[in-house]
Amino acid sequence: MNESEVRALLDAHDALLTAYVDSSLTFSEFVSAYGEFPRSYSFDAAWRVFRRRIALHLLVSGMLSGLRSADDPTDIPYGDAGRFLPAVLLMRLRELIAKHPDFKAEPEQCGLRESAD
């Protein structure tokens, strides 16, 4: 992937986040459109240029992953979970975007370490 393709993907997923946080997208629309981004892509060549933007999306992916692992909660009746979990995700994403309005996070925030040159 070249830099312009990576930039376009990041811009598109920034827009998805904005639309969900602004309530322009429903939970299911957001989750479906966001998919497995960015974990399903290899950004090795573009990491240096976009590491902070990718790091923010890794944080989002982690939130979605935690939500997906709760798809079959044993402690919470599914009907309640179906209402509660999307509300929690929306709250957490709003907090994340409020902290990072530029859609950039430090790689360390998502458990990555910068490699030394």
Secondary structure, 3 states (H helix, E strand, C coil): CCHHHHHHHHHHHHHHHHHHHCCCCCHHHHHHHHCCCCCCCCCHHHHHHHHHHHHHHHHHHHHHHHHHHCCCCCCCCHHHHHHHHHHHHHHHHHHHHHHCCCCCCCHHHHCCCCCCC
